[in-house]
Amino acid sequence: MLNKYLFWNIRAKEILAVFLFYFTFSGLYHLALYINQAAFLDRGWLGIFDLADYWRSAGMQYSLFMLGSVILWVIIFRVLKKKDLLLRILVLLLLMPFVIYLIRTLHYGISDIMGWGRLRGTGMIWDLYIPGLFFFIQFGILFAYEHYQENKRKLILEGELRQAALKSELAAIKAQLNPHFLYNIFNTINASLPAENETTREMIAQLSDLFRYQLQASQQDLVPLKQELAFVKKYLDLEKARFEDRLRINIDVAEDLMDEPIPPMLLQPLVENSVKHGLSSLIEGGVISIFIFKEEGKLKFEISDTGIGIKDKHQIFEKGVGLNNTRLRLQKLYKSQLELLDNSPRGLKIKFSI
């Protein structure tokens, strides 16, 4: 339950850790004030558990700390996530004084309205120094945690890439056993069919073409986009023979992009996922759309379906071999991420760029 992702790839346990962090430090600050004011002489040590007193002395102020931290965290770790580390630190150092001053202003304003005690005169400097020190410690921990998570992801990715490379080597060895045997079998079956079974003969010819392209793909690093799309269309034509009118296909690619080089067998696993996991269980079927365009010098891909969609998008890579292999190829070749999004009005949309 605590490992469940909530939003922005944040786990429930990470949010819990932040709350415990703030609760612990606010509690220690409340204890320090309680002892410094010698309140235990009049109210005893159990008075420290007075929640109203805790809120007045530390709770409200540290709640404002947390609010300010969230604002800075969104800017530094989300908006500027892909920027250089030194730039992010510089932005943090520039924004931090303004956020701390704003927190102190809000804290003093609320305290004065409610009639609560607060520091005055030269003592007010402590309400700038302590939050500043607190923020430095907190964001130091956050940067260290980000570095730890990034290294952890790299180690996992390296392991997955080694496994994928081993599987690819084994697949290549199997493919080299005698691929022409398959072609000969297909030709033999085609020749044995009577002329009136033209549809079946065409399907066998298309299947033969699929095997031929797969063999060629294992020997090439890049192919023109038009070849990959032709392969995908033949695959979908075979699926249409099974689904008939339940499967509808929409391909939107500008003609001037057809010669763009892309890794072979890049689109078919994604389209197959849409058919197998998205549309196959629907009685009415659905639409698979392929949209490819160029933007800011990069080739952008969107493969969407109107199927049942995927609720847990983080665990799908553990189940789908084709999706996971495509994700690893994109990361290794282009340092690009495979994005899984909800399609509208329903279904799944897969996006990536190279």
C-alpha positions in Angstrom: 0.0 0.0 0.0 2.8 2.4 0.9 4.6 1.6 -2.3 1.6 2.7 -4.4 2.2 5.6 -6.7 -0.1 8.6 -6.1 0.9 11.3 -8.6 4.1 12.6 -10.3 5.7 9.2 -9.6 5.5 9.9 -5.9 4.9 7.0 -3.5 2.6 7.1 -0.5 5.5 6.2 1.8 7.5 9.3 0.5 4.6 11.6 1.4 4.3 9.9 4.8 8.1 10.4 5.3 7.7 14.2 4.6 4.8 14.5 7.1 6.8 12.6 9.8 9.8 14.8 9.1 7.8 18.0 9.7 5.9 16.5 12.6 9.2 15.4 14.3 10.9 18.8 13.9 7.9 20.8 14.9 7.5 18.6 18.0 11.2 19.2 18.9 10.7 22.9 18.4 7.6 22.9 20.6 9.5 21.0 23.3 12.4 23.5 23.1 10.0 26.5 23.5 8.2 24.7 26.3 11.4 24.1 28.3 12.8 27.6 27.5 9.7 29.3 28.8 9.7 27.0 31.9 6.1 26.2 31.2 6.6 22.8 32.8 6.8 24.5 36.2 3.2 25.7 36.1 1.6 23.1 33.8 3.8 20.0 34.3 5.4 17.9 31.7 2.0 16.5 30.4 1.2 20.1 29.3 3.5 19.5 26.4 0.8 17.3 24.8 -1.7 20.2 24.7 -2.5 20.3 20.9 -3.8 23.8 21.0 -0.6 25.0 22.6 1.5 23.0 20.1 -0.4 24.6 17.2 0.2 28.1 18.5 3.9 27.5 19.3 5.2 25.4 16.4 2.4 23.6 14.4 1.2 26.6 12.5 4.7 27.9 11.7 5.9 24.5 10.5 2.8 24.0 8.4 3.8 27.2 6.6 7.3 25.8 6.3 5.8 22.7 4.6 3.7 24.9 2.2 6.7 26.9 1.2 8.8 23.7 0.7 6.1 22.3 -1.6 6.2 25.4 -3.7 10.0 25.3 -4.0 10.0 21.5 -4.5 7.5 21.8 -7.5 9.8 24.5 -9.1 13.1 22.7 -8.5 12.2 19.0 -8.8 9.4 19.2 -11.4 9.5 22.4 -13.5 13.3 22.4 -13.7 13.8 18.7 -13.3 15.7 18.3 -16.6 17.9 21.4 -16.1 21.5 21.3 -15.0 21.9 20.7 -11.2 23.9 23.9 -10.7 21.2 26.0 -12.3 18.5 24.3 -10.1 20.6 25.0 -6.9 21.1 28.6 -8.0 17.3 29.1 -8.6 16.7 27.5 -5.2 19.1 29.9 -3.5 17.5 32.9 -5.2 13.9 31.9 -4.4 14.5 30.7 -0.8 14.9 34.1 0.9 11.6 35.3 -0.7 9.7 32.2 0.4 11.2 32.4 4.0 10.3 36.1 4.3 6.7 35.3 3.0 6.4 32.5 5.6 7.5 34.8 8.4 5.0 37.5 7.3 2.2 35.1 7.2 3.2 33.6 10.5 3.3 37.0 12.2 0.1 38.2 10.6 -1.8 35.1 11.8 -0.3 35.3 15.3 -1.1 39.0 15.7 -4.7 38.4 14.5 -5.2 35.5 16.9 -3.3 37.2 19.8 -0.6 34.5 20.0 2.9 35.2 21.1 5.7 35.6 18.7 9.3 37.0 18.5 9.7 40.7 18.4 12.5 43.3 18.0 15.9 41.9 17.3 14.6 38.4 18.1 12.7 38.4 14.8 15.9 37.5 13.0 15.6 34.0 14.4 12.5 33.5 12.3 14.6 34.0 9.3 17.7 32.1 10.4 16.0 29.0 11.7 13.8 28.5 8.5 16.8 29.1 6.3 18.8 26.5 8.1 15.8 24.1 8.1 15.4 24.6 4.3 19.1 24.0 3.6 19.0 20.7 5.6 15.7 19.7 3.9 16.7 20.4 0.3 20.1 18.9 0.9 18.3 15.6 1.9 16.0 16.0 -1.2 18.9 16.4 -3.6 20.7 13.4 -2.0 17.5 11.3 -2.3 17.0 12.3 -5.9 20.6 11.3 -6.6 20.1 8.0 -4.8 16.9 7.3 -6.8 18.6 8.2 -10.1 21.5 5.8 -9.4 19.0 3.1 -8.4 17.1 3.5 -11.7 20.4 3.4 -13.6 21.4 0.1 -11.9 18.0 -1.4 -12.6 18.1 -0.2 -16.2 21.6 -1.6 -16.7 20.5 -5.0 -15.4 17.4 -4.9 -17.7 19.5 -4.0 -20.7 21.9 -6.9 -20.0 19.0 -9.3 -19.8 17.4 -7.8 -23.0 20.8 -8.0 -24.8 21.1 -11.7 -23.8 17.5 -12.4 -24.9 18.2 -10.6 -28.2 21.4 -12.7 -28.8 19.4 -15.9 -28.1 16.6 -14.7 -30.5 19.2 -13.9 -33.2 20.7 -17.4 -32.8 17.3 -19.0 -33.1 16.4 -16.8 -36.1 19.6 -17.9 -37.9 18.8 -21.6 -37.6 17.0 -21.7 -40.9 14.6 -18.9 -41.6 14.3 -19.9 -45.2 12.6 -23.1 -44.0 9.6 -20.9 -43.0 9.4 -19.2 -46.3 9.5 -22.6 -48.1 6.7 -23.9 -45.9 4.6 -20.8 -46.6 5.2 -21.2 -50.3 4.3 -24.8 -50.2 1.1 -24.1 -48.4 0.2 -21.3 -50.8 0.8 -23.6 -53.8 -1.3 -26.3 -52.3 -4.4 -24.1 -51.8 -7.0 -24.0 -54.6 -7.3 -20.8 -56.6 -10.7 -19.9 -55.1 -9.1 -19.5 -51.6 -7.5 -16.3 -52.7 -8.1 -14.6 -49.3 -6.2 -17.3 -47.4 -3.4 -17.2 -49.9 -3.0 -13.4 -49.4 -3.0 -13.9 -45.6 -0.2 -16.5 -45.9 1.8 -14.2 -48.2 1.4 -11.3 -45.7 2.5 -13.6 -42.8 5.5 -14.6 -44.9 6.3 -10.9 -45.4 6.1 -10.3 -41.7 8.7 -13.0 -41.0 10.9 -11.7 -43.8 10.9 -8.2 -42.3 11.6 -9.5 -38.9 14.7 -11.3 -40.2 15.9 -8.2 -42.0 15.2 -6.1 -38.9 17.6 -8.3 -36.9 20.4 -7.3 -39.3 19.8 -3.6 -39.6 20.0 -0.8 -37.0 17.7 1.7 -38.9 15.1 1.4 -41.6 13.0 4.1 -43.4 9.8 4.9 -41.6 7.8 3.8 -44.7 9.1 0.3 -44.3 8.2 0.1 -40.6 4.7 1.5 -41.4 4.3 -1.0 -44.2 5.1 -3.8 -41.8 2.7 -2.5 -39.2 -0.1 -2.2 -41.8 0.4 -5.8 -42.9 0.3 -6.9 -39.2 -2.9 -5.0 -38.7 -4.4 -6.3 -41.9 -3.9 -9.8 -40.5 -5.6 -8.8 -37.3 -8.5 -7.3 -39.2 -9.0 -10.7 -40.8 -9.7 -11.9 -37.2 -11.6 -8.9 -35.8 -13.3 -7.9 -39.1 -15.2 -4.6 -38.7 -14.5 -4.5 -35.0 -11.0 -3.2 -35.7 -10.6 0.2 -37.3 -7.3 1.8 -38.1 -6.3 5.4 -38.5 -2.7 6.3 -39.6 -1.7 10.0 -39.9 1.8 10.5 -41.1 3.1 13.3 -43.4 4.5 12.1 -46.7 7.8 14.0 -46.2 8.5 11.9 -43.1 8.5 8.6 -44.8 12.2 8.4 -45.4 13.1 9.3 -41.7 15.3 6.5 -40.2 14.0 4.7 -37.2 14.9 1.5 -35.4 13.1 -1.5 -36.9 10.3 -3.3 -35.0 9.7 -0.2 -32.9 5.9 0.3 -33.6 4.6 -3.2 -33.9 4.9 -4.2 -30.2 3.0 -1.1 -29.2 0.3 -1.7 -31.8 0.1 -5.4 -30.7 -0.3 -4.2 -27.1 -3.3 -2.1 -28.2 -4.9 -5.0 -30.0 -4.2 -7.6 -27.4 -4.8 -5.7 -24.1 -7.0 -2.9 -25.3 -9.5 -4.0 -27.9 -9.7 -7.8 -28.0 -12.0 -8.1 -25.0 -14.5 -5.5 -26.3 -17.5 -6.8 -28.3 -17.7 -3.6 -30.2 -14.0 -3.4 -30.9 -12.4 0.0 -31.4 -10.0 2.2 -33.2 -6.2 2.1 -33.2 -4.6 5.4 -34.3 -0.9 6.1 -35.3 0.1 9.8 -35.4 3.7 10.7 -36.3 5.0 14.2 -36.7 8.1 16.2 -36.4 8.6 19.0 -33.8 11.7 20.8 -32.7 13.9 18.5 -34.7 12.5 15.3 -33.1 10.2 12.7 -34.5 7.2 12.4 -32.3 5.0 9.2 -32.0 1.6 8.7 -30.6 -0.1 5.3 -30.7 -3.6 5.3 -29.2 -6.6 3.0 -28.9 -10.1 3.2 -27.7 -9.9 0.0 -25.7 -10.3 -0.7 -22.0 -7.2 1.2 -20.9 -4.7 0.4 -18.2 -5.2 1.4 -14.6 -1.7 0.5 -13.2 0.6 2.0 -15.8 3.7 1.4 -13.7 3.4 -2.4 -13.5 2.4 -2.9 -17.1 6.1 -3.1 -18.1 6.5 -6.1 -15.8 3.8 -8.0 -17.7 4.3 -6.9 -21.3 7.5 -8.1 -22.9 7.1 -6.1 -26.0 6.3 -2.9 -24.2 9.3 -3.3 -21.8 11.7 -4.1 -24.6 10.6 -1.0 -26.5 11.0 1.1 -23.4 14.6 -0.3 -22.9 15.5 0.3 -26.6 14.3 3.9 -26.4 16.2 4.6 -23.2 19.4 3.0 -24.6 19.3 4.5 -28.1 17.8 7.9 -27.5 17.5 8.4 -23.7 13.8 8.8 -24.4 10.9 7.7 -22.2 7.9 5.7 -23.1 4.9 7.7 -21.8 1.6 5.8 -21.0 -1.4 8.2 -20.8 -5.2 7.8 -20.6 -6.8 8.3 -24.0 -10.0 10.3 -24.5 -12.8 9.3 -24.1 -11.2 6.0 -23.1 -8.3 3.7 -23.9 -4.5 4.1 -23.8 -2.2 6.5 -25.5 1.5 5.8 -25.8 3.9 8.7 -26.6 7.6 8.9 -27.3 10.1 10.8 -29.4 13.4 10.1 -31.1 
